[in-house]
Amino acid sequence: MGASLAVAVPGQASAAARVDNPYTGATPYVNPDWSAKAAAEPGGGAVANEPSFVWMDRIAAIGGTSGARGLRAHLDTAVSQGADLFQVVVYNLPGRDCAALASSGELGPTELGRYKSDYIDPIADILADPAYASLRIVTLIEPDSLPNLVTNAGGTAGSTPECATMKANGNYEKGVGYALHTLGAIPNVYNYVDAAHHGWLGWDSNFVPAAAQFKKAATTEGATVSDVHGFIVNTANYSALREPHFKVTDSVNGTTVRQSRWVDWNYYVDELSFAQALRTELVRQGFAADLGMLVDTARNGWGGASRPTGPGPLTSADAYVDGGRTDRRIHAGNWCNQSGAGIGERPTTAPEPGIDAYVWAKPPGESDGSSRPVDNDEGKGFDRMCDPTYTGNGRNGYNLTGALPDSPVAGHWFSAQFRELLRNANPPLGGGNAG
């Protein structure tokens, strides 16, 4: 990305020109609110000091709630910690998460004006405060929104009327464009746009159209591709970083791995290969040649006793894949509080070509959604994909959800899940990457 000049404010620190990779040489912020919950769990001290993203998932979160400090308080704490990198999720679009009720938001489909004036503008005012100019601020822009326009807005088994509405009114694109343009004008902010995961966009029918959709949003409401520093994949998801025991090019008795039930004609079997290929396509679409990618590895380790140690049997493509895959979900479309998941790679800088960092975008232990209806004042609904008894929909091939029971509302602490994530961590806790 082109270097941008900071405007010096007398008596205050001034922002340095943007660097190619904001994670290089940086000391990232550790969220004390999350850290205290992690440390209070048996064995949680092993990860309690890992950096993770702070979620601004509603307007009230900006000022702070009874359970968490607000954005300015987080930034003040980051400065007092001596951190020079702060990570925040921007997540409150109108009609948010049109295909997942568990993470639906407080703003209606037409409330774009309120999204701008009551949400993005106050965030921008805080981030632009010269008191925080010494921080590299990484923003994760609106998980799930643009990918839903590609796959769930009409013509597919997983489509919803809500997504069709958001595609028709353009408010996802306008909201993302406004966020990119407004936050991208702050010299020390690095915008990364959410790009789903390989089990969502890895088919040829989705891959290039998704990149085109990202480009459209990044050139809307005054935004340009220069307002996008990079993209992030696997946000709050469970897709394996690597599948070590099979490749998408493998064949078994003349049947390709792509024909197996699990892969289902996808061109990718893990997140690293997907992220690197998507980066190439995004550059081809007109994004910067030094575009950086992030991968959320908070919950995609899939370790523990159930982790395969080698390939599956060569009796069929299904047996070969199912016996060797480390991702033990029932279906790659399952996303809510997945049983058997484990913490993945620890936050790591520049682990692979084109990858700026492995990050923990979804702090381990924070629920994806409640397993039954729960009244709340956060605008979050009940999604049957979080119900262990639900037999599915078109987005997960009408399979059981694989969700853990007794889960709380999205974003609330889920002790049972956190303990399982610790048990199934890969690399194992105490002996893995501490990058």
C-alpha positions, -999 to +999 in steps of 0.1 A: +000+000+000+012+035-007+027+052+023+004+080+037+017+111+055+005+117+091-006+152+101+014+162+132-006+177+160+014+199+184+020+183+218+007+149+206+023+118+191+019+117+153+011+086+133+039+070+113+034+063+076+017+030+070+039+000+068+035-030+045+026-053+073+013-037+105+021-069+125+058-068+118+077-058+149+045-049+168+034-055+203-003-063+201-029-054+227-041-080+251-078-074+260-080-075+299-117-083+298-112-115+278-079-123+295-095-124+330-122-148+318-097-171+302-074-170+332-102-180+355-108-213+336-087-244+345-056-243+322-067-209+307-036-192+319-018-209+289-035-186+265-048-157+286-020-133+274-026-139+237-038-109+217-073-110+202-097-086+185-121-064+204-157-065+189-178-034+184-210-054+177-235-027+185-236+011+191-236+007+229-203-013+227-185+019+216-191+036+249-189+004+269-213-019+286-217-035+321-196-065+309-169-048+288-150-015+285-157+008+256-135+015+226-117+045+241-111+027+273-096-002+254-073+022+235-062+039+267-054+005+281-035-004+250-014+027+254-008+020+291+002-016+283+029-003+259+012-020+230+016-005+195-010-026+177-047-027+184-073-050+167-110-042+164-139-058+146-164-033+130-196-053+130-230-035+129-243-032+093-280-026+086-297-059+083-266-076+097-259-113+090-290-118+068-284-156+068-277-162+105-301-151+132-277-157+161-256-128+150-284-105+136-279-069+146-297-039+161-301-019+128-329-026+104-322-031+066-328+005+057-309+022+086-278+031+067-279+067+079-278+056+115-250+032+107-230+061+094-238+088+120-243+067+152-218+039+146-190+045+121-185+083+127-181+079+165-157+050+160-137+071+135-136+101+159-121+079+186-096+062+164-085+095+150-077+110+184-040+120+184-036+102+217-037+069+198-015+080+168+013+057+179-009+026+176-012+006+144-050+000+144-062-030+125-099-030+116-118-061+106-146-048+084-181-064+087-178-102+089-202-123+067-219-094+049-205-093+014-201-131+011-238-134+019-246-113-012-227-138-033-242-170-021-274-164-001-292-136-019-312-157-044-311-188-065-295-212-040-308-237-014-293-215+013-308-182+002-329-161+025-354-133+018-333-111+042-302-115+021-322-108-011-334-075+005-298-065+013-286-072-022-315-052-036-311-022-014-273-021-017-268-012+020-242-038+027-220-024-001-227+012+009-221+005+045-188-013+039-177+014+014-185+041+039-166+023+067-136+018+044-135+054+032-141+069+067-117+047+086-092+045+058-087+083+060-070+079+094-033+075+088-026+047+113-057+025+105-053-007+084-086-019+070-090-057+064-122-068+048-139-101+057-137-127+029-155-157+044-137-191+042-129-219+017-160-239+026-181-209+017-165-193-014-141-220-027-162-231-057-156-216-091-192-204-091-184-182-060-147-175-060-143-149-088-178-134-082-168-129-046-137-110-055-157-088-079-182-082-051-154-071-028-141-047-054-176-032-059-180-025-022-144-011-020-153+015-047-186+026-032-194+056-010-161+073-018-140+043-010-111+032-033-090+000-033-063+020-015-086+021+015-082-017+018-050-029+033-060-066+031-086-093+037-092-118+064-105-154+060-121-178+085-134-151+108-151-168+138-150-201+118-135-235+122-120-244+088-086-261+092-055-240+084-040-269+066-052-305+058-020-324+060-032-358+049-048-351+015-046-326-013-074-314-036-055-330-065-055-365-050-074-393-066-086-427-052-093-455-076-099-430-104-122-408-083-109-373-074-109-360-039-131-331-052-159-357-057-159-368-021-189-358+001-168-336+023-150-316-004-181-316-027-163-302-058-146-274-039-113-263-053-098-258-018-096-281+013-081-256+038-078-220+046-041-213+038-044-224+002-077-205-001-063-173+013-033-173-009-053-181-041-079-154-032-051-129-027-039-136-062-074-131-076-080-099-057-048-084-070-060-094-105-092-076-098-073-044-091-064-044-054-028-035-044+000-059-054+012-059-018-022-068-004-020-087+029-041-116+042-051-126+077-063-160+089-084-164+121-068-195+138-085-191+172-106-222+169-094-243+139-067-265+155-088-297+156-064-315+179-070-340+207-075-378+206-098-376+175-071-359+153-061-383+125-024-392+122-024-401+086-045-405+054-077-425+054-080-459+037-077-461-001-110-479-005-129-449-018-125-411-021-150-406+008-131-431+031-098-415+022-110-379+030-131-387+060-104-409+075-077-383+071-093-349+075-084-330+106-116-308+104-140-332+122-172-313+116-202-331+102-204-306+073-182-276+064-213-254+065-216-259+102-205-228+121-220-226+155-201-237+187-187-267+170-182-299+191-146-312+191-129-280+179-096-268+194-075-237+196-053-233+165-020-216+157-012-189+182-011-153+168+019-152+145+034-126+122+041-133+085+039-171+087+035-177+050+039-158+017+011-133+013-001-138+049+004-108+072-006-128+103-025-156+119-048-138+143-075-145+169-104-126+155-130-145+175-117-147+211-118-183+222-146-189+247-171-163+232-202-181+220-214-181+184-250-181+195-275-196+219-287-232+216-322-221+225-341-188+224-328-163+249-342-128+255-315-101+251-312-064+244-284-068+219-306-075+188-293-111+186-318-138+176-320-176+179-306-195+150-314-232+147-278-239+135-269-234+172-293-261+183-277-295+185-310-313+176-316-293+144-312-314+112-300-285+091-308-265+060-295-259+025-264-243+037-252-274+056-266-300+033-294-308+058-271-324+083-270-321+121-254-289+133-226-304+154-233-275+179-225-278+216-256-278+240-264-251+265-247-222+248-254-186+256-261-156+234-235-147+208-204-130+223-212-142+258-187-164+277-192-201+271-171-219+297-177-255+284-166-245+249-135-228+261-124-258+281-129-280+251-109-257+229-081-259+254-082-297+254-082-300+217-056-273+209-033-280+180-004-272+183-008-285+218-007-259+246+028-256+261+045-271+230+033-251+201+040-219+182+041-189+204+048-165+176 
